[in-house]
Amino acid sequence: MRDEDAISLIEKAISGHELQVWADLGCGSGTFTKALNSLLPTGSHIIAVDREKQQLDLPNVDFMRANFEWDDLKLSGLNGILMANAIHYVAEKAALIRKLEPMFTGSPRFIMIEYDIDRANPWVPFPITFKQLQTLFGTLGYHKIVKVSERPSAYRSGNMYCALIEK
């Protein structure tokens, strides 16, 4: 995905003019980390987390090598968590969300980018459609679960969606 495509997918989910601290869980090579970094107010900070070592040479971005599902991330004071094509690797999604909630400084705010498919495949072992995402977060007490954008998947597996979730 090109940088401008990633920016376009998440830009409607970013708001506020104050400095913010975000985590990008499952950052991979940093496509969405770069997009988020370009959209947040100047001076904001991102902790990019991935289980594989990544070379992210971006201002205001620190890299943490960890498995976001199993490791104790010791993160706090977050304004938001971005998960782009990451939660589909997690079988116990509700347990992960509950684990992440104490890391926020205020009300939890997630941006999720996922494939809107319901059949598992080798690359998406635990898919979550937007409808399933609404149900999951709704049962966890979240009141705002909106699809802010979508685009065709490059892998011909339906659409990718970007959802903003707030408690």
N, C-alpha and C positions, 0 to 999 in steps of 0.2 A: 504494500500500500504506500502510496506517495504521501509525503508530509502534508500537503494541502488537503488530501482526502481525509486524513486522520483529524486534522483541524476542523474541517467541515462537519465531521461526524460528531464531535464533542462540543463545539463552540457554544451551542444553545444551552448547555448544561452548566456553563461557567458563569458565575455572577459575583458581584462585590468588587469594591475598589480598595479594601483594606488588605494588608499583607496576609497571606494564607500559608498553611503548612499542609501538604498532601502526601499521601503514600501511593505509589503505583505498584500494586502487587502483581507479580508475574510480568515484570516489565519487558522481558525478552531483550531484543536489540535496541529498544527505546523509541519505537515509532510513536507511541501514544505519550510517552514521557516528554518527548520533544514538543508534541502538539499541546499538551497541558502546560508546559513551561512557557510556550509562546502566548498562551491565553491568560495566565494568571497575572495579577498586578506585579509590576516590577518590584523585585526584592522578596517575593514569595519563595518558598522552599519546598522541594520535593525529595522524598526518600524513595528511591527506585529499588525494588526488592525482586530478586530472582534467585532460583536455586543454582543457576549456572553463572559463572563470572561473566560480567558484561563490561565493555569499555564505553562508558557514557561520558563524553567530554562536553558537558553542558553546564552553564553557569547556574548556581543555586540548586544543583542536584547532587545528592550523595547517593552512592550505591551501597546496598547491604546484600551480601550473599546469604540467603536463607530460604527455607521452604515455608512460605506463608501459611500453609495449612497446618504444619506440624511443629515448627519451631516457635519458641517464645521470642517474638519480635522486639519486645521492650520498647514499643512506640507509644507516645502519648502526645497530647496537645494537637491532634490532627483536626483540621477543618473538613477534610474530605479524603476518601479513598477511591482511587480509580482501579478498576479491574477490567482489562481489555483482553478478551479471549482467554480468561484465566479460570473463572469459576466453573467452566465446563470440565475441569480436571478434578473437581471436588465432588465426592459422592454425598457427604454429609454437609450440605450447604447451610442449613439452619444452624448447626453447631459452629461453623466457621463465622457466620454473621455475628452470633452471640459472643464469640471469642474476640472479634474486632471492635465491638461496640465500646468497650471501656477505653479505647485508644483515642476517642474523640474528646475535644475540649468542650464542645457544646452538643447540640443535637446531631446525631449521625447523618452523614451525607455521602451517598455512594453514587459513582458513575459506573455503570456496567455496559460493556460492549460485548455482545454475544451473537451467535448465529441463531436465527429464529427457526430452529429445526427440533424435532422431537425423536429422531432416530440416532442412536449412537453410531459412531464410526471410529476407526483407529485414531483420528486426530481430535475428535470431540467425544470422549468416552461417556460423559454425563451431561448431555445437552440440556438446555433450559430455554424454552420458548418464552416470548415476552409474557404471554398469558400465565405460564407457570411461574415466572419471576414475580408477577403481580400477586399471585396466590401466596408464594413463599414469603415475600416481605409483608404482605397484608396480615398473615397469621402471626408475624413477629411484631406487629404493632406499628408499622409504618403507614403514614397517611397519604404521602405523596409518592406515587410510582407512575411516572409518565415516560412515554417513548418520545424522545426529543428529536430523533432523526433515524433514518435507515437508508441503506444502500444495498444494491445487489452484491452478493458474495462473489469474490474472485474465483471461488472454487465451485461455482455452479450448485451450491447447496442452499438455495433460497436467499434470504436477505440477512444482512447484519443489522442489528439495531443498537441504538445507544439509549439507555434509560437513566433517568435521574431519579434517585430514591432518597427521600428525607423522612425523618421521624417527627 
